[in-house]
Amino acid sequence: MEPAYFREVEDPETGEIVTARTYDIRSLENVWQIVTDVKDYRISTVFLGLKHLGGTLYETMVFGEDGHEDQKRYQTRAEAEKGHAETVAEWRRKLGQDLYDSIAWISEKPDGGAFAYDSDSKLVMELTSGGAEKVRALLAKRNDA
């Protein structure tokens, strides 16, 4: 029997991304991925397409000067997205990169919060209204300098 692969599909009732079994390896083309660079390190979260130990289908890996530095696995895309953001924050702390220093611009939300982006327009974090105020002040101070 051929190995079973998995592909991401949208649940027509909920709109959520779910996985479905497939035997066609071509369905693994153009798989979902998030990549974030932190200094000389690359953090990559991908959909694997094959279930690994514990039923994991998503993986975050950190690559640096010594090769593979860190690895985490997840069962759902939502867990993978959250895990990617947590790994990015963890490695920014480890490498001494202040998360707020990487923010280049923000997009306001109706509730007073904001989405913060870096200079490559990659999402850095979602801010509450208090956090958004702090970032607005930092950006204004940078612009005045």
C-alpha positions, -999 to 999 in steps of 0.1 A, spaced: 0 0 0 13 35 -9 19 59 20 -8 83 29 0 120 26 -20 149 39 -31 182 24 -47 213 38 -83 220 28 -108 246 40 -138 232 59 -168 244 39 -190 248 70 -165 265 93 -140 280 70 -112 266 91 -81 249 76 -82 212 82 -62 183 69 -74 155 46 -57 123 36 -45 119 0 -24 94 -19 -14 119 -45 20 134 -36 14 162 -62 -11 177 -37 19 186 -15 31 213 -40 29 249 -28 26 239 9 19 265 36 50 281 52 59 310 75 95 322 75 110 349 98 147 359 100 161 370 134 196 383 130 215 355 113 189 328 122 160 316 101 128 304 117 106 283 94 72 268 102 59 244 75 31 220 68 49 186 65 23 166 45 31 134 64 21 126 100 50 122 123 53 108 158 23 119 178 3 128 148 21 161 141 17 176 106 34 210 112 69 218 122 89 249 133 127 247 129 154 273 137 184 273 114 216 292 123 253 291 120 255 256 135 228 242 113 196 230 130 192 248 163 157 241 175 126 221 165 89 220 176 60 201 161 22 207 161 -10 190 151 -29 220 137 -22 251 117 -35 273 145 -10 257 169 18 261 143 10 298 138 10 304 176 42 283 180 59 302 153 52 335 169 64 322 203 96 308 188 103 341 171 98 360 204 120 334 222 149 337 197 147 375 196 151 375 234 180 349 232 198 370 206 192 403 223 169 417 196 142 439 212 109 429 197 98 466 196 130 476 177 119 454 148 86 473 144 86 496 114 49 505 111 15 496 126 -20 490 113 -47 504 136 -76 481 148 -111 495 157 -106 485 193 -76 508 198 -51 480 194 -29 475 163 -10 450 142 27 457 142 49 450 111 86 450 104 103 467 74 95 437 52 58 440 61 59 408 81 36 406 111 56 410 143 28 410 168 -7 420 176 -10 448 202 -36 456 228 -46 493 231 -20 498 258 8 482 237 -3 502 207 1 534 226 37 524 236 46 515 200 30 548 187 52 567 211 84 548 201 77 553 164 70 590 169 103 593 189 122 575 161 107 598 135 117 629 155 153 617 158 
